[in-house]
Amino acid sequence: MARLTTWILAAALALPSLAAEPAGTAAGAPTRKKVATWQLGKLQVLSPGAFKTLPEGRFTEGYTVTATARASGDVPFPDGTFTMTIGSFTPAKDMPKQPTGSW
């Protein structure tokens, strides 16, 4: 569990920003590209998920983290919440392209 928590927290913190670019207007006319960047903070685990151990390995489903998100620049929604839910598998024995103990 500690290894999964570390991995999730590292993944969320390694992606310090998210970018969004509008594709065009409702009429289909192109718009000037705008890029917004959100900084993540106050990360917390909402759910440790559910675990199932099988002879082949361990499945984790529903691990959920959340963080506050604050945009920089001129954007219509400067504050928000980032939420990520994942599922993972770690094998009990070496498998093709996934050694024992890896996620």
C-alpha positions in Angstrom: 0.0 0.0 0.0 2.8 2.4 0.9 4.5 1.8 -2.5 1.2 2.5 -4.4 0.6 5.7 -2.3 4.2 6.9 -3.1 3.7 6.2 -6.8 0.4 8.0 -7.0 1.6 11.0 -5.1 4.8 11.1 -7.2 2.7 10.9 -10.4 0.3 13.6 -9.4 3.2 15.9 -8.3 5.3 15.1 -11.4 2.5 16.6 -13.5 2.4 20.1 -11.9 0.3 21.6 -14.6 -2.4 20.7 -17.1 -2.9 22.5 -20.4 -6.2 23.1 -22.3 -6.6 24.5 -25.7 -10.0 25.3 -27.3 -10.4 23.7 -30.7 -12.7 26.4 -32.2 -16.0 28.2 -31.9 -19.4 26.6 -32.0 -19.7 27.8 -35.7 -16.5 26.0 -36.5 -14.4 29.1 -37.1 -10.9 28.8 -35.7 -10.0 30.8 -32.6 -6.7 32.2 -31.4 -5.1 29.4 -29.4 -5.0 30.0 -25.7 -3.2 27.9 -23.2 -4.1 27.7 -19.5 -1.9 26.2 -16.9 -3.1 24.9 -13.5 -0.9 24.4 -10.5 -1.9 21.5 -8.2 -1.8 21.8 -4.4 -3.3 20.2 -1.2 -3.1 16.7 -2.6 -5.0 14.1 -0.6 -6.0 10.4 -1.0 -9.8 10.2 -1.2 -10.0 6.4 -1.4 -7.3 3.7 -1.1 -9.4 1.6 -3.5 -10.2 -2.1 -3.4 -7.6 -4.8 -3.6 -7.9 -8.4 -4.9 -5.0 -10.9 -4.6 -4.9 -13.7 -7.1 -2.2 -16.3 -7.8 -1.1 -14.2 -10.8 -0.8 -11.0 -8.7 -2.6 -8.2 -7.0 -5.2 -5.9 -8.6 -6.0 -2.5 -7.2 -9.1 -0.6 -8.4 -10.6 2.7 -7.5 -7.5 4.4 -5.9 -8.5 8.1 -5.9 -6.5 11.2 -5.2 -7.7 14.8 -5.4 -5.9 18.2 -5.4 -6.9 21.8 -5.7 -6.1 23.4 -9.0 -5.4 27.1 -9.6 -5.0 28.5 -13.1 -2.6 31.1 -14.3 -3.4 33.5 -17.1 -6.7 34.8 -18.4 -9.1 31.8 -18.1 -12.9 31.6 -17.5 -12.4 29.1 -14.6 -9.3 30.0 -12.6 -10.0 27.6 -9.6 -11.0 23.9 -9.6 -10.4 20.4 -8.4 -8.2 17.8 -10.0 -9.3 14.2 -9.3 -7.6 11.0 -10.6 -8.8 7.5 -10.1 -6.6 4.6 -11.2 -6.5 0.8 -11.3 -3.2 -1.1 -11.3 -1.8 -4.6 -11.3 1.4 -5.9 -9.8 2.4 -9.5 -10.8 3.3 -12.2 -8.2 5.8 -13.6 -10.8 7.6 -12.2 -13.8 5.3 -11.7 -16.7 6.1 -10.4 -20.3 7.3 -6.8 -20.0 6.3 -6.6 -16.3 8.6 -8.0 -13.7 7.5 -9.1 -10.2 6.7 -6.3 -7.9 6.3 -3.6 -10.6 3.2 -1.6 -11.2 
